[in-house]
Amino acid sequence: MNMPQHQNALSVRPITDADIPTAVDTLARAFADYPFTRHVIAADGHEDRIRRSRSCA
């Protein structure tokens, strides 16, 4: 059975090296107020520290 194609449909693809900065930024913002992240990453420069910890993984 063929499903209709929607013009604004999202597509899923593997991440590329060019996507990494955007992915790191998105994850840093998403987890900035997450209680565990607040607990284990120092408050001063918190969002910047999250970005650095995500990019090293």
N, C-alpha and C positions, 0 to 999 in steps of 0.2 A: 504494500500500500504506500503510495507516494504522499508525503505530507506537503502542504503548500509552503512555498518559500515566502517569508516575510521580508520586506525591504529593509527593515531596521533590526533584523535578527542578529544576535550576538554570535560570534564564532569563538571557539576555544582552540588555542594552539600552544605548543611548547614555548616557554620563555626563551628569549635570546639574550645575548650579552647587552645589546642595546636597550633592553627592557629593564635591566637591573636597577638603574638609578630611580626610575619611576616606581618600581615595585618596592624598593627600600623606603622611599618617601611615603608611599601609601601605607605600608605596614607600620612605619614610625608614627604616623598620624592616627592610625587605627588603634594602636596599643598604648598611646600616650597616657591615657587615663585608666588603663587596665590595672586593677589592684596589685596583681603580682609584679607587673613591670614597675609600678610605683614603689614597691617594696624592695626590689633588688637592684634598681638603677638609681643612682643619686639624683636628688632634686635639682641641683644646680646644673643648668644646661641639659636638663632631662631629655628633651626631644632630640637634641643633637647626639647625646650618648646612645639613645635607642638606635638612631641611624647608623652609628659606628658599630654597634654590637650586631646589628642585622647584616651589615655589609661584610663582616668578617666571617660569617657562618658559611 
